[in-house]
Amino acid sequence: MMINPADYRTPGQLIEALLADRGWTKRTLAIVLGVDESGINRLTSDKQAVSAAMALTLEEVFGVA
């Protein structure tokens, strides 16, 4: 399935869709990124803004521009 970032209102919604598309859990993403799972939970619930560095890392991991 092709994910169109413009179809999502928040970064958290987009990250959730990308995870679902790959069949990944938040824990899996945390392990791949080498970060704490609570940080991923804050990102997906839109309680924490996505930093520029994290945006670039997520772009690399998911192949989304």
C-alpha positions in Angstrom: 0.0 0.0 0.0 1.3 3.5 -0.9 1.0 5.9 2.0 0.4 9.5 1.1 1.6 11.8 3.9 -0.9 14.5 2.8 -3.7 12.1 3.8 -2.9 12.5 7.5 -3.7 15.5 9.8 -0.9 14.9 12.3 2.5 13.4 12.4 1.3 10.9 14.9 -1.4 9.6 12.5 1.1 9.3 9.7 3.6 7.3 12.0 0.7 5.0 13.1 -0.2 4.4 9.4 3.4 3.7 8.5 3.7 1.2 11.3 0.5 -0.5 10.4 1.6 -0.7 6.7 4.7 -2.5 7.8 3.1 -4.6 10.5 5.4 -3.0 13.1 4.6 -2.2 16.7 5.7 0.9 18.4 8.2 -1.2 20.3 9.7 -2.4 17.0 10.1 1.2 15.8 11.7 2.1 19.1 14.2 -0.8 18.8 15.0 0.1 15.1 15.6 3.8 16.1 17.4 3.0 19.3 15.0 5.1 21.4 12.8 4.6 24.4 9.3 3.2 23.6 7.7 6.0 25.6 9.2 8.5 23.2 7.5 6.7 20.3 4.2 6.7 22.3 4.5 10.5 22.8 5.1 11.0 19.0 2.2 8.8 17.9 -0.2 10.4 20.4 1.0 13.9 19.2 2.1 14.8 22.7 5.6 15.5 21.5 6.6 17.3 18.4 8.7 15.5 15.8 12.2 17.1 15.8 14.0 17.8 12.6 16.5 15.0 13.4 13.7 12.5 14.1 11.9 13.5 11.0 15.0 12.8 8.9 15.5 9.5 10.7 11.8 8.4 10.2 12.1 9.4 6.5 15.1 7.1 6.2 13.5 4.2 8.0 10.2 4.4 6.2 11.3 5.8 2.8 8.8 8.6 2.9 9.6 12.0 1.7 
